[in-house]
């Protein structure tokens, strides 16, 4: 396992971690400047932040700072109620792919969606199995476009508490089942079965740390399917289902054994800090939050 204690070469900042500081939005271009000033070499921006800053302006600022991406957030939300919403979802995901290509992202992260309408407060139905079928259908369609653009797709399973409204794929096993169904693994020269690299998973510790099958599924994923690795911590008690993630070291996730398992499969990318924290880290100065991310990445990741 790599030693992160001496520097933060392999730290990436998901820009949601510092999107709202002291009650105000922190503009994306300013976030990129602050990261570069601290020697942070990679980020993972969100589409709404990119839209506010401008796609070309974001691409130029990334280039001027020499910043890489660890992923692009996000595509997905595949479930729909009718033909119109189905087409709208597909068009939006194609735009997300094009944006990811413009920003030279290594993958487009997919948060797949739950029951249609649930995120807005009124689910159209209770058929979660049907929602999962729509998700698989949507990923299959997007995969064709992704292959043309040579942009890998990373399915991010979300904690089961989000099954109704944000993601009906809730375990790494479920995500890998979709990968195997749509991007069948083939034997390599050493007899191992590997995917094409076009479709894989994003392992976010906040969502998967609790899973008793986690280590076995990381091994199942292998190097080709492990496209992104997100870190934060799970606080006890957790006071908000979305906006109470912890800084690494402040909660109950045993981070290093999971990173060791991921790296044992050959993953050698960034550890991406992604923290939604409306009552703590979003209330601080953005530079302070970034400085703590650097320190905790060295000490706890």
C-alpha positions as CSV (number, residue, x, y, z in Angstrom):
1,X,0.0,0.0,0.0
2,X,1.2,3.5,-0.8
3,X,2.5,5.7,1.9
4,X,0.5,9.0,2.0
5,X,2.1,10.3,5.2
6,X,4.9,12.4,3.6
7,X,2.9,14.4,1.1
8,X,-0.5,14.7,-0.6
9,X,0.4,13.8,-4.1
10,X,-2.6,11.3,-4.3
11,X,-5.2,13.6,-2.7
12,X,-8.1,14.8,-4.9
13,X,-10.8,17.2,-3.7
14,X,-14.3,16.6,-4.8
15,X,-15.4,20.2,-5.2
16,X,-18.7,19.6,-3.3
17,X,-16.5,19.4,-0.2
18,X,-16.0,23.2,-0.3
19,X,-19.0,24.3,-2.4
20,X,-20.7,26.3,0.4
21,X,-18.4,28.1,2.8
22,X,-19.7,30.3,5.5
23,X,-23.2,30.4,4.0
24,X,-22.1,31.4,0.5
25,X,-21.3,29.5,-2.7
26,X,-17.5,29.3,-3.2
27,X,-17.1,29.8,-7.0
28,X,-15.5,26.8,-8.7
29,X,-12.7,28.8,-10.3
30,X,-11.7,30.1,-6.9
31,X,-11.8,26.6,-5.5
32,X,-9.4,25.5,-8.3
33,X,-7.1,28.4,-7.5
34,X,-7.1,27.5,-3.8
35,X,-6.4,23.8,-4.5
36,X,-3.5,24.7,-6.8
37,X,-2.0,27.1,-4.3
38,X,-1.9,24.2,-1.8
39,X,-0.2,21.7,-4.2
40,X,-3.4,19.7,-4.5
41,X,-3.0,18.0,-7.9
42,X,-6.5,16.8,-8.7
43,X,-10.2,17.6,-8.3
44,X,-13.5,16.2,-9.2
45,X,-16.0,19.0,-10.1
46,X,-19.8,18.8,-10.1
47,X,-21.7,19.7,-13.2
48,X,-23.7,22.5,-11.6
49,X,-20.5,24.1,-10.5
50,X,-19.0,23.8,-13.9
51,X,-22.1,25.2,-15.5
52,X,-21.9,28.3,-13.2
53,X,-18.3,28.8,-14.0
54,X,-18.5,28.0,-17.7
55,X,-17.3,24.8,-19.3
56,X,-14.5,26.4,-21.3
57,X,-13.4,28.6,-18.5
58,X,-13.2,25.6,-16.2
59,X,-11.2,23.6,-18.7
60,X,-8.8,26.6,-19.2
61,X,-8.3,27.1,-15.4
62,X,-7.6,23.3,-15.0
63,X,-5.1,23.5,-17.8
64,X,-3.4,26.6,-16.5
65,X,-2.9,25.0,-13.0
66,X,-2.0,21.6,-14.4
67,X,-4.8,20.1,-12.4
68,X,-6.0,16.6,-13.2
69,X,-9.5,15.1,-12.6
70,X,-10.2,12.0,-10.5
71,X,-13.7,11.9,-11.9
72,X,-16.6,14.0,-13.1
73,X,-19.8,14.3,-11.0
74,X,-22.2,13.2,-12.3
75,X,-24.3,11.4,-14.8
76,X,-27.1,9.0,-14.1
77,X,-30.6,9.6,-12.7
78,X,-31.8,7.1,-15.3
79,X,-35.3,6.3,-14.1
80,X,-38.3,7.9,-15.9
81,X,-42.1,7.9,-16.1
82,X,-42.8,8.4,-19.8
83,X,-41.1,8.6,-23.2
84,X,-40.5,12.4,-22.8
85,X,-38.6,12.0,-19.5
86,X,-36.8,9.0,-20.9
87,X,-35.4,11.0,-23.8
88,X,-34.6,13.9,-21.5
89,X,-32.5,11.7,-19.3
90,X,-30.6,10.3,-22.2
91,X,-29.9,13.7,-23.7
92,X,-28.7,15.0,-20.4
93,X,-26.4,12.1,-19.9
94,X,-24.9,12.6,-23.4
95,X,-24.2,16.2,-22.4
96,X,-22.5,15.0,-19.2
97,X,-20.3,12.7,-21.3
98,X,-19.3,15.5,-23.6
99,X,-18.5,17.7,-20.6
100,X,-16.4,15.0,-19.1
101,X,-14.5,14.6,-22.4
102,X,-13.9,18.4,-22.6
103,X,-12.4,18.4,-19.0
104,X,-10.3,15.3,-19.7
105,X,-11.9,13.3,-16.9
106,X,-10.8,9.7,-16.3
107,X,-14.5,8.7,-15.8
108,X,-18.0,9.9,-15.6
109,X,-19.4,9.0,-12.2
110,X,-23.0,7.7,-12.3
111,X,-25.5,8.1,-9.5
112,X,-28.2,6.0,-11.0
113,X,-31.5,7.4,-9.5
114,X,-34.3,5.8,-7.5
115,X,-38.0,5.7,-7.9
116,X,-39.0,8.4,-10.4
117,X,-40.3,11.5,-8.7
118,X,-39.1,10.5,-5.2
119,X,-36.3,13.0,-5.1
120,X,-38.8,15.7,-5.7
121,X,-41.0,14.4,-2.9
122,X,-43.6,12.2,-4.6
123,X,-42.6,8.8,-6.0
124,X,-44.5,7.8,-9.1
125,X,-44.7,4.2,-8.0
126,X,-43.2,1.7,-5.6
127,X,-41.7,-0.7,-8.1
128,X,-38.0,-0.6,-7.2
129,X,-37.3,-3.7,-9.3
130,X,-38.7,-1.8,-12.3
131,X,-36.5,1.2,-11.4
132,X,-33.5,-1.1,-11.4
133,X,-34.4,-2.4,-14.8
134,X,-34.6,1.2,-16.1
135,X,-31.2,1.9,-14.7
136,X,-29.7,-1.0,-16.4
137,X,-31.4,0.0,-19.7
138,X,-30.1,3.6,-19.3
139,X,-26.5,2.6,-18.6
140,X,-26.6,0.2,-21.6
141,X,-27.7,3.0,-23.9
142,X,-25.1,5.5,-22.4
143,X,-22.4,2.9,-22.7
144,X,-22.6,2.9,-26.4
145,X,-22.0,6.7,-26.5
146,X,-19.3,6.4,-23.8
147,X,-17.4,3.8,-25.9
148,X,-17.5,6.1,-28.9
149,X,-16.0,8.9,-26.8
150,X,-13.6,6.6,-24.9
151,X,-15.0,7.8,-21.6
152,X,-15.3,5.2,-18.9
153,X,-18.5,5.1,-16.8
154,X,-18.2,4.5,-13.0
155,X,-21.4,3.2,-11.3
156,X,-21.4,4.5,-7.7
157,X,-23.5,2.4,-5.4
158,X,-25.2,4.5,-2.7
159,X,-26.0,3.6,0.9
160,X,-29.4,1.8,1.2
161,X,-30.9,4.9,2.9
162,X,-30.9,6.5,-0.6
163,X,-32.6,3.6,-2.4
164,X,-35.9,5.4,-2.8
165,X,-34.8,8.8,-4.1
166,X,-31.1,8.8,-5.2
167,X,-29.9,5.4,-6.2
168,X,-31.5,2.0,-6.3
169,X,-28.1,0.4,-6.7
170,X,-26.9,0.1,-3.2
171,X,-24.1,-2.4,-2.9
172,X,-20.9,-3.0,-4.8
173,X,-22.2,-6.4,-5.7
174,X,-25.2,-4.9,-7.4
175,X,-23.1,-2.5,-9.3
176,X,-20.7,-5.2,-10.5
177,X,-23.7,-7.4,-11.6
178,X,-24.7,-4.5,-13.9
179,X,-21.1,-4.3,-15.2
180,X,-21.0,-8.0,-15.9
181,X,-24.3,-7.9,-17.6
182,X,-23.4,-5.0,-19.9
183,X,-19.7,-5.3,-20.3
184,X,-18.9,-9.0,-20.0
185,X,-15.5,-9.8,-18.7
186,X,-13.1,-11.7,-20.9
187,X,-10.1,-13.8,-20.1
188,X,-6.7,-12.1,-20.3
189,X,-3.4,-13.7,-21.1
190,X,-3.0,-15.1,-17.6
191,X,-6.5,-16.7,-17.4
192,X,-8.1,-13.9,-15.3
193,X,-11.4,-12.4,-16.4
194,X,-11.3,-8.7,-16.8
195,X,-13.6,-6.0,-18.1
196,X,-12.9,-3.7,-21.0
197,X,-12.4,-0.6,-18.8
198,X,-15.5,1.0,-20.4
199,X,-17.7,0.3,-17.4
200,X,-16.7,0.1,-13.7
201,X,-17.4,1.3,-10.2
202,X,-16.7,4.2,-7.9
203,X,-16.1,3.0,-4.4
204,X,-17.3,5.7,-2.0
205,X,-16.5,4.7,1.6
206,X,-19.5,6.6,3.0
207,X,-21.8,4.3,1.0
208,X,-20.1,0.9,1.2
209,X,-18.0,0.7,4.4
210,X,-20.7,-1.3,6.3
211,X,-21.1,-4.0,3.6
212,X,-19.9,-7.5,4.9
213,X,-19.2,-8.4,1.2
214,X,-17.1,-5.3,0.5
215,X,-13.7,-6.9,0.4
216,X,-14.8,-9.8,-1.7
217,X,-16.5,-7.5,-4.1
218,X,-13.4,-5.3,-4.4
219,X,-11.5,-8.4,-5.3
220,X,-14.2,-9.3,-7.8
221,X,-14.0,-5.8,-9.4
222,X,-10.3,-6.0,-10.0
223,X,-8.1,-3.3,-11.4
224,X,-10.2,-2.8,-14.6
225,X,-13.4,-2.1,-12.8
226,X,-12.1,0.1,-9.9
227,X,-12.3,3.5,-11.5
228,X,-12.6,5.9,-8.5
229,X,-12.1,5.8,-4.8
230,X,-13.9,8.3,-2.5
231,X,-13.1,8.9,1.2
232,X,-14.7,10.6,4.1
233,X,-16.1,9.3,7.4
234,X,-19.3,8.1,9.0
235,X,-20.3,10.1,12.1
236,X,-22.1,8.7,15.1
237,X,-24.7,10.0,15.5
238,X,-25.4,11.1,11.9
239,X,-27.8,14.0,12.1
240,X,-28.6,14.5,8.4
241,X,-28.9,11.7,5.7
242,X,-27.2,13.8,3.1
243,X,-25.2,16.7,4.7
244,X,-23.5,15.2,7.7
245,X,-20.5,13.4,6.4
246,X,-17.4,13.4,8.5
247,X,-13.8,14.3,7.9
248,X,-11.5,11.3,7.7
249,X,-10.6,10.3,11.3
250,X,-13.7,11.8,12.9
251,X,-16.0,8.8,12.6
252,X,-16.1,5.0,12.6
253,X,-14.9,3.9,9.1
254,X,-11.7,1.9,9.2
255,X,-10.3,3.5,6.1
256,X,-6.9,2.1,5.6
257,X,-7.8,-1.6,5.3
258,X,-10.3,-0.7,2.5
259,X,-7.7,1.4,0.7
260,X,-5.3,-1.5,1.1
261,X,-7.9,-3.9,-0.5
262,X,-8.4,-1.5,-3.4
263,X,-4.7,-1.0,-4.0
264,X,-4.1,-4.8,-3.8
265,X,-6.1,-5.0,-7.0
266,X,-3.9,-2.5,-8.7
267,X,-5.8,0.7,-8.1
268,X,-3.2,3.5,-8.1
269,X,-5.3,6.6,-8.6
270,X,-6.4,9.4,-6.3
271,X,-8.2,9.2,-3.0
272,X,-11.0,11.7,-3.6
273,X,-12.3,13.5,-0.5
274,X,-16.0,14.1,-0.8
275,X,-17.7,15.6,2.2
276,X,-21.2,17.2,2.4
277,X,-21.3,19.0,5.8
278,X,-23.8,21.8,6.3
279,X,-23.2,22.0,10.0
280,X,-19.4,21.8,10.1
281,X,-17.1,21.9,7.2
282,X,-19.3,24.1,5.0
283,X,-19.5,26.7,7.8
284,X,-15.7,27.2,7.8
285,X,-13.4,29.1,5.6
286,X,-12.8,27.1,2.5
287,X,-9.0,27.3,2.8
288,X,-9.2,25.9,6.4
289,X,-11.3,23.0,5.1
290,X,-8.8,22.2,2.4
291,X,-5.9,22.4,4.8
292,X,-7.6,19.9,7.1
293,X,-8.3,17.6,4.1
294,X,-4.5,17.6,3.4
295,X,-3.6,16.9,7.0
296,X,-6.2,14.1,7.4
297,X,-5.3,12.5,4.1
298,X,-1.7,12.1,5.3
299,X,-2.7,10.9,8.8
300,X,-5.9,8.9,8.3
301,X,-6.2,7.7,4.7
